[in-house]
Amino acid sequence: MKGLVGLMISAALGMGIYMYTLKQSSPGPGMVVTQNISFVGVKNDLVAIAQAERMYYTQNGSYADLPTLSSSGTMNITRTSRDGYTYSVEPSGNTYTATATYTAPPIDNPAGVTPPHFPTFSIDPTMEVHQGD
């Protein structure tokens, strides 16, 4: 009998920990789980673009736009978009800004459901990804 009570207490404790962990891993307000996956991919693409900018700057002494990075062979990613986000690079003197902007058509939502939020991401020579609204 003591074994059964101990088993029930252990199961209840395990379920409590499991439920707490599930709530911690949920996406932020106004977001769905697949958005988190897309955001990570977009941020990784921006970091790859920034690394290509560093390499291009080392070789040429200036920063370049996205088509130049692709045609010079400096950038190893061929895509200029991902999951509705479009990439652009604006070189300006001794700096640049690579930006990922959501450009896909809006998503239809049922009545009363808040549409998902798609922030803009950018990166500069500091190699830090910034999120804007």
C-alpha positions as CSV (number, residue, x, y, z in Angstrom):
1,M,0.0,0.0,0.0
2,K,2.9,2.4,0.9
3,G,4.4,1.7,-2.6
4,L,1.2,2.7,-4.3
5,V,0.9,6.0,-2.4
6,G,4.5,6.8,-3.2
7,L,4.0,6.0,-6.8
8,M,0.9,8.3,-6.9
9,I,2.8,11.1,-5.2
10,S,5.7,10.7,-7.7
11,A,3.4,10.7,-10.6
12,A,1.6,13.9,-9.4
13,L,4.9,15.6,-8.8
14,G,6.1,14.6,-12.3
15,M,3.0,15.9,-14.0
16,G,3.3,19.2,-12.1
17,I,6.9,19.6,-13.3
18,Y,5.9,18.6,-16.9
19,M,3.0,21.2,-17.0
20,Y,5.2,24.0,-15.6
21,T,7.9,23.2,-18.3
22,L,5.3,23.2,-21.1
23,K,4.0,26.7,-20.1
24,Q,7.6,28.1,-20.0
25,S,8.3,26.9,-23.6
26,S,5.2,28.6,-25.2
27,P,5.8,31.4,-27.6
28,G,5.3,35.1,-26.6
29,P,2.0,36.9,-26.9
30,G,0.8,37.4,-30.5
31,M,3.1,34.6,-31.8
32,V,2.7,31.0,-32.9
33,V,5.3,28.3,-32.4
34,T,6.2,28.2,-36.1
35,Q,7.1,31.9,-36.0
36,N,9.8,31.2,-33.5
37,I,11.3,28.7,-35.9
38,S,11.1,31.2,-38.8
39,F,12.6,33.9,-36.6
40,V,15.7,31.8,-35.8
41,G,16.2,31.1,-39.5
42,V,15.9,34.7,-40.4
43,K,18.4,35.8,-37.7
44,N,20.8,33.1,-38.8
45,D,20.5,34.4,-42.4
46,L,21.3,37.9,-41.2
47,V,24.4,36.7,-39.3
48,A,25.5,34.9,-42.5
49,I,25.0,38.1,-44.5
50,A,27.0,40.1,-41.9
51,Q,29.8,37.5,-42.0
52,A,29.9,37.9,-45.8
53,E,30.0,41.7,-45.4
54,R,33.0,41.3,-43.1
55,M,34.8,39.1,-45.7
56,Y,33.9,41.4,-48.5
57,Y,35.2,44.4,-46.5
58,T,38.5,42.6,-45.8
59,Q,39.0,41.9,-49.5
60,N,37.7,45.2,-51.0
61,G,37.9,47.9,-48.3
62,S,34.2,48.7,-48.6
63,Y,30.8,47.1,-47.9
64,A,28.5,45.9,-50.7
65,D,24.8,45.4,-51.4
66,L,23.2,42.0,-51.5
67,P,23.5,41.3,-55.3
68,T,27.2,42.2,-55.2
69,L,27.8,39.9,-52.2
70,S,26.1,37.0,-54.1
71,S,27.8,37.6,-57.4
72,S,31.3,38.0,-55.9
73,G,31.0,34.6,-54.2
74,T,31.5,36.1,-50.8
75,M,28.1,35.1,-49.5
76,N,27.4,31.4,-49.2
77,I,23.6,31.7,-49.0
78,T,21.7,32.1,-52.2
79,R,18.3,33.0,-50.8
80,T,17.1,36.6,-50.5
81,S,14.1,35.7,-48.5
82,R,12.7,33.2,-46.0
83,D,9.1,32.5,-44.8
84,G,7.7,35.8,-46.0
85,Y,10.8,37.9,-44.9
86,T,12.8,39.7,-47.6
87,Y,16.4,40.7,-47.1
88,S,18.1,43.9,-48.1
89,V,21.5,45.4,-47.4
90,E,22.2,49.2,-47.4
91,P,26.0,49.9,-47.5
92,S,26.9,53.5,-46.5
93,G,30.6,54.5,-46.3
94,N,32.2,52.4,-43.6
95,T,29.1,50.8,-42.3
96,Y,26.0,48.8,-43.5
97,T,22.7,47.7,-42.3
98,A,21.2,44.3,-43.4
99,T,17.5,44.2,-42.8
100,A,14.8,41.4,-42.9
101,T,11.3,42.8,-43.5
102,Y,8.1,40.8,-43.5
103,T,6.6,41.3,-47.0
104,A,4.2,38.4,-47.4
105,P,0.5,39.0,-47.7
106,P,-1.4,39.3,-44.3
107,I,-2.7,36.0,-42.9
108,D,-6.5,35.5,-42.6
109,N,-7.5,35.0,-39.0
110,P,-10.8,33.9,-37.5
111,A,-13.0,36.6,-36.0
112,G,-11.7,37.7,-32.5
113,V,-8.2,36.2,-33.0
114,T,-5.3,38.7,-32.9
115,P,-3.2,38.4,-36.0
116,P,0.4,37.3,-35.5
117,H,3.1,40.0,-35.1
118,F,6.0,40.0,-37.6
119,P,8.8,42.3,-36.4
120,T,11.6,43.7,-38.6
121,F,15.1,42.4,-37.9
122,S,18.4,44.1,-38.7
123,I,22.1,43.7,-38.2
124,D,25.1,46.0,-38.6
125,P,28.9,45.7,-38.2
126,T,28.6,45.1,-34.5
127,M,27.2,41.6,-35.5
128,E,24.2,42.2,-33.1
129,V,20.7,41.3,-34.4
130,H,18.2,44.0,-33.5
131,Q,14.5,43.6,-33.5
132,G,12.2,46.4,-34.3
133,D,8.4,46.7,-34.6
